[in-house]
C-alpha cells in the first residue's frame, strides 16, 4: 500500500508546517511574512497583505507581484475585482505546482481566509466547503463528523482550488481524480458576477471549471461528494531481495522523499502503462546520477473538459530530480517516451508541450478556449505560461 502520509521528509515537512501556520494565521486575520521572501511596504486596506516575493515549493518559479490580496470573504473579492477592472490577477494556493501557473505581471490573490466547511448534507452525502480549504484540513474535519473523501492525493497540504485546477489525483483503479468528487461549485468571474453551476445549472461551465488552470474565474466554493469514514490497513513485510526485484515493475514501492525535488508526470492509457514505465526505467538506468524513485499510479477516467483522464482509465508515471540538480532530462529524455504512448502531461508538473500538441491530446481544449474568451475577454487571468498552453491571440 502506498503510504506517503507518513514521510520522514524533514525539510519538506518544515516547509509544510510553515504553510500550515500561514493558513492558521490567515484564518485568525494575521498574515506573517514568508521566511524565504523579502517584505516590502504594502497597502493598508482591509484584505491587503504586505507585498512580498512569491516562490513555489520546488523553488523553480519566483516572482514579485504588484500586490498580494487576501480577501476575508467573497464580497471583498468581488469588490476588488470591480474596483480594479483592468488588473491582471492569478490565484495562489499552497505552491505545489512545478509549472509557471502563478507568476503574473499583476497581483496575486490568496483564498486562505476562505477556508472551512460551510454545510454538510448527510442525506445527499455532500459537503459544501470554501475553495481555499487545504485538503488535509477538510479530511480531518470530515473525520470528526464520521465522513471522508473517497480519495486524496499523496500529499494533503494543497488548497482545494489549486488541486482541482490542475487535476490532482491519488491512486486506485476504481478511483477518479479529486475533481470528480465535485458535484457543484461557485465561481466569481472577472466582471464580479457569481456563477452557481453543477450538472444541471450551466453544465458546460461546470465541466470546464472543474479543471480550469485558474483561467476562467475564481472559484470560492465547492460541493463535494463524501462517504462514511473508513480506515485503511497498512501492511509491512520482509522478503528476499531477489524475489522482490523479480516483481519490481508490477509492484512498485513507495519511498520517503527526503528532500525538495522537481517533478514531471504524464498520464498514459492503462493498457500501455506497464510497457511505458519499462521504457522509462530503462532510460533512467542509463543515467548514473538519477537515484529518485518514480511513482506509478492508476486513475479512473472522468469527463471534465481538461482532465488528463478523459476517454478511459489511465496510469500516471511521475519522475523526479533533486532540487538544485539538472532536471532537463525529465522533458528531453522522458518526454519523447510519453509522447509515443499518447501521454497527457500533468497540468501542474514539468512538460514542454505547446498548444497544438496539447489540443491533439485534449480534444475539449478549443471549447475551453472559447469559454475562457467569453468569461475573461481582457485576459486578466492569463499569464505567460498559460499563453503557451492555449490559443489567446485575441489578448494583447
C-alpha positions in Angstrom: 0.0 0.0 0.0 1.3 3.5 -0.8 1.8 5.4 2.4 3.2 8.9 1.5 1.4 10.5 4.5 4.0 9.1 6.9 7.0 10.6 5.2 10.2 11.3 7.2 10.9 14.2 5.0 12.2 16.8 7.4 13.0 19.8 5.1 9.7 19.3 3.2 7.8 18.8 6.5 9.2 22.1 7.8 8.0 23.8 4.7 4.6 22.2 5.0 4.4 23.2 8.7 5.2 26.8 7.7 2.3 26.7 5.2 0.0 25.2 7.8 1.0 28.0 10.2 0.4 30.6 7.5 -3.1 29.1 6.9 -3.9 29.2 10.6 -2.7 32.8 10.9 -4.7 33.8 7.9 -7.8 32.3 9.5 -7.1 34.5 12.6 -6.7 37.6 10.5 -2.9 37.9 10.5 -0.5 37.3 7.6 3.1 36.7 8.6 5.9 37.3 6.1 7.1 34.1 4.4 10.5 33.1 5.7 12.2 33.0 2.3 10.6 36.1 0.8 11.6 39.8 1.3 8.8 42.0 2.5 8.0 45.4 1.1 5.5 48.0 2.3 2.0 47.1 1.2 -1.4 48.6 1.1 -3.2 49.2 4.4 -6.7 48.5 3.1 -8.8 45.6 4.5 -7.7 42.3 3.0 -4.4 43.6 1.6 -1.2 41.9 2.7 2.4 43.3 2.6 3.8 42.9 -0.9 6.3 40.0 -0.8 8.0 37.9 -3.4 6.4 34.5 -4.1 8.0 31.2 -5.0 6.7 27.7 -5.3 7.7 24.8 -3.0 10.2 23.4 -5.5 11.8 26.9 -5.9 11.6 26.6 -9.7 9.2 29.6 -10.0 9.7 33.0 -8.3 8.4 36.5 -9.0 7.5 39.8 -7.3 3.7 40.5 -7.6 2.5 44.1 -7.6 0.3 43.2 -4.6 -0.8 40.2 -2.6 -4.5 40.2 -1.9 -6.1 38.1 0.8 -9.9 38.7 0.8 -11.8 37.9 4.0 -14.9 36.7 2.1 -16.4 36.5 -1.3 -17.9 40.0 -1.1 -14.4 41.5 -0.6 -13.1 39.6 -3.6 -16.0 40.9 -5.8 -15.4 44.4 -4.6 -11.7 44.2 -5.5 -12.4 42.8 -9.0 -14.8 45.6 -9.8 -12.6 48.3 -8.3 -9.6 47.3 -10.4 -11.3 46.3 -13.7 -8.0 46.0 -15.7 -5.8 44.4 -13.1 -4.0 41.1 -14.0 -4.6 38.5 -11.4 -3.6 35.0 -10.6 -4.7 32.9 -7.6 -2.2 31.2 -5.4 -2.7 28.2 -3.2 0.0 26.0 -1.5 2.5 26.5 -4.2 2.9 22.8 -5.1 2.8 23.2 -8.9 6.1 22.9 -10.7 5.0 24.9 -13.7 4.5 28.6 -14.1 0.8 28.8 -13.4 1.1 31.5 -10.7 3.6 34.2 -11.9 1.9 37.3 -13.2 2.8 40.9 -14.0 -0.1 41.9 -11.8 -1.4 40.8 -8.4 -1.9 37.5 -6.7 -5.0 36.5 -4.7 -4.9 34.0 -1.8 -8.1 32.3 -0.7 -6.6 31.1 2.6 -9.2 33.1 4.6 -12.0 31.4 2.6 -11.5 28.1 4.4 -13.6 25.6 6.2 -16.8 23.6 5.9 -20.0 25.6 5.1 -22.6 22.9 5.3 -22.9 19.1 5.5 -25.8 17.4 3.9 -25.9 13.9 5.3 -28.9 12.8 3.3 -27.2 13.7 0.0 -23.8 12.8 1.4 -22.3 16.0 0.2 -20.3 18.8 1.9 -20.1 22.5 0.8 -16.7 23.9 1.5 -14.7 27.1 0.9 -12.3 26.7 -2.0 -9.3 27.9 0.0 -9.6 25.0 2.4 -6.5 22.7 2.5 -7.2 19.1 1.7 -5.8 17.8 5.0 -7.8 20.3 7.0 -11.0 19.2 5.2 -10.2 15.5 5.7 -9.7 15.9 9.4 -12.8 18.0 9.8 -14.8 15.3 7.9 -13.2 12.6 10.0 -14.6 14.2 13.2 -18.1 14.0 11.7 -17.8 10.4 10.6 -17.2 11.2 7.0 -14.4 11.1 4.4 -13.3 11.9 0.9 -13.3 8.8 -1.3 -9.7 9.5 -2.5 -6.9 12.0 -1.9 -3.5 12.9 -3.5 -0.3 11.6 -2.0 0.1 14.9 0.0 -2.7 16.9 1.6 -1.5 20.5 2.0 -2.8 21.7 -1.3 -5.8 24.0 -1.4 -8.9 22.5 -2.9 -9.0 25.2 -5.6 -5.4 24.5 -6.7 -5.8 20.7 -6.6 -9.0 20.9 -8.7 -7.5 23.4 -11.2 -4.6 21.0 -12.0 -6.5 17.7 -12.0 -4.6 16.5 -8.9 -5.2 12.8 -8.2 -4.5 9.9 -5.9 -4.4 6.3 -6.9 -6.8 3.4 -7.4 -8.1 1.5 -10.4 -11.7 2.4 -9.5 -10.9 5.9 -8.1 -11.0 9.0 -10.3 -9.1 12.3 -9.7 -10.2 14.5 -6.9 -12.1 16.9 -9.2 -14.6 14.1 -10.0 -15.8 14.3 -6.4 -17.1 17.8 -7.2 -20.9 18.0 -7.7 -21.3 21.7 -7.7 -19.2 24.9 -7.5 -19.5 28.7 -7.1 -17.3 30.9 -9.2 -16.7 34.6 -9.5 -15.8 35.8 -13.0 -13.7 38.9 -13.7 -16.7 41.2 -14.0 -17.7 40.3 -10.5 -20.6 38.0 -11.5 -21.3 34.9 -9.4 -22.0 31.6 -11.2 -23.5 28.7 -9.3 -23.1 25.6 -11.5 -23.5 21.9 -11.4 -24.5 19.1 -13.8 -27.9 20.9 -14.3 -27.1 24.6 -13.9 -24.6 25.8 -16.5 -23.4 22.3 -17.1 -20.7 23.2 -19.7 -19.2 25.8 -17.3 -19.3 23.1 -14.6 -17.4 20.6 -16.7 -14.8 23.2 -17.8 -14.3 24.8 -14.3 -13.6 21.5 -12.5 -10.2 21.6 -14.1 -9.7 25.2 -15.1 -6.0 26.1 -14.6 -7.4 29.2 -12.9 -8.2 30.7 -16.3 -12.0 31.0 -16.1 -12.7 32.8 -12.9 -12.0 32.5 -9.1 -13.8 29.5 -7.5 -14.9 30.3 -4.0 -16.9 27.2 -3.0 -17.1 23.5 -3.9 -19.8 21.0 -3.1 -18.2 17.6 -2.9 -19.4 14.0 -2.7 -18.3 12.3 0.6 -18.6 8.9 2.0 -18.8 7.3 5.5 -15.5 7.4 7.4 -13.3 4.4 6.7 -10.0 3.0 7.8 -7.0 1.8 5.8 -4.8 -1.1 6.8 -1.1 -0.7 6.4 0.9 -3.9 5.8 4.7 -4.1 6.1 6.6 -7.3 5.4 10.1 -8.6 4.6 11.1 -10.9 1.8 14.3 -11.9 -0.1 15.7 -9.2 -2.3 15.8 -11.4 -5.4 12.1 -12.2 -5.0 11.3 -8.5 -4.5 13.2 -7.4 -7.6 11.6 -10.0 -9.8 8.3 -8.2 -9.5 9.6 -4.6 -9.1 7.7 -3.4 -12.1 4.2 -4.7 -11.3 4.5 -3.8 -7.6 6.5 -0.5 -7.4 7.3 0.6 -3.9 6.7 4.0 -2.3 9.7 5.6 -0.8 10.2 8.5 1.6 11.2 11.7 -0.3 14.0 13.1 1.9 14.5 16.5 0.1 13.0 19.0 -2.3 12.7 17.9 -5.9 11.5 18.8 -9.3 8.9 16.6 -11.0 7.4 15.7 -14.3 4.3 13.5 -14.7 2.5 12.1 -17.6 -0.7 10.0 -17.8 -0.8 7.2 -20.4 -3.7 4.8 -21.2 -3.9 2.0 -18.7 -3.4 -0.7 -21.4 0.1 0.6 -22.2 1.1 1.7 -18.7 3.5 -1.2 -17.8 5.1 -1.1 -21.3 5.7 2.6 -21.0 7.1 2.5 -17.4 9.5 -0.2 -18.5 10.9 2.1 -21.2 11.1 4.9 -18.7 13.1 2.7 -16.3 15.4 1.5 -19.0 16.1 5.2 -19.9 16.8 6.2 -16.3 19.1 3.3 -15.8 21.5 4.8 -18.3 21.8 8.0 -16.1 24.1 7.2 -13.2 23.1 10.3 -11.3 19.4 9.5 -11.2 18.5 8.0 -7.8 14.9 9.1 -7.1 12.1 6.6 -7.2 9.3 7.0 -9.6 5.6 7.0 -8.9 3.3 4.7 -10.8 -0.4 5.2 -10.1 -3.8 4.2 -11.5 -6.6 6.7 -12.1 -10.1 6.1 -13.3 -11.4 8.2 -16.2 -13.8 11.2 -15.9 -15.3 13.8 -18.3 -14.1 17.2 -17.2 -13.0 19.2 -20.3 -9.3 19.4 -19.4 -9.0 16.3 -17.4 -6.0 14.1 -18.4 -8.1 11.1 -17.8 -10.8 11.6 -20.5 -11.8 8.6 -22.6 -10.8 5.8 -20.3 -8.6 4.7 -17.4 -5.0 5.9 -17.1 -1.7 5.1 -15.5 0.2 8.1 -14.1 4.0 8.0 -14.2 5.9 10.6 -12.2 9.7 11.1 -12.3 11.8 13.4 -10.1 15.1 15.2 -9.9 16.7 16.5 -6.7 16.3 20.2 -6.3 19.3 22.1 -7.5 20.4 19.4 -9.8 20.0 19.3 -13.6 16.5 18.2 -14.5 16.2 18.9 -18.2 16.3 15.2 -18.9 12.8 14.9 -17.4 11.5 16.5 -20.6 14.3 15.9 -23.1 14.8 12.2 -22.4 11.5 11.1 -21.0 9.1 13.4 -22.8 9.5 11.6 -26.2 8.7 8.3 -24.5 5.5 9.6 -23.0 4.6 11.2 -26.3 4.9 7.8 -28.1 2.4 6.3 -25.7 -0.1 9.1 -26.1 0.8 10.6 -22.7 -1.0 13.7 -21.4 1.0 15.9 -19.1 0.0 16.8 -15.5 -1.0 20.5 -15.7 1.0 21.3 -12.6 4.2 19.5 -13.4 7.0 20.0 -15.9 6.5 19.3 -19.6 7.3 21.0 -22.8 4.2 20.5 -24.9 2.8 23.5 -26.7 -0.7 24.4 -27.6 -1.0 22.3 -30.8 0.3 19.1 -29.1 -2.0 19.7 -26.2 -5.0 20.2 -28.4 -4.3 16.8 -30.0 -4.4 15.2 -26.6 -7.1 17.3 -25.0 -10.0 17.4 -27.6 -12.0 19.9 -25.5 -9.2 22.4 -25.3 -10.7 24.5 -28.2 -14.1 24.6 -26.4 -12.3 25.7 -23.2 -10.5 28.5 -25.1 -13.8 29.8 -26.4 -15.4 29.7 -23.0 -12.4 31.4 -21.4 -12.6 34.2 -24.0 -16.3 34.8 -23.2 -15.7 34.9 -19.5 -12.4 36.9 -19.4 -12.2 38.8 -22.7 -9.5 41.1 -21.3 -7.3 38.1 -20.4 -6.9 39.3 -16.8 -6.4 35.7 -15.6 -3.8 34.8 -18.2 -0.1 34.8 -17.7 3.0 33.9 -19.8 2.7 30.2 -19.1 -1.0 29.9 -19.9 -0.4 31.7 -23.2 1.8 28.8 -24.2 -0.9 26.3 -23.4 -3.9 27.7 -25.2 -4.7 30.0 -28.2 -5.1 33.5 -26.9 -4.2 35.6 -30.0 -7.1 37.9 -29.2 -5.4 39.1 -26.0 -2.6 41.6 -26.0 
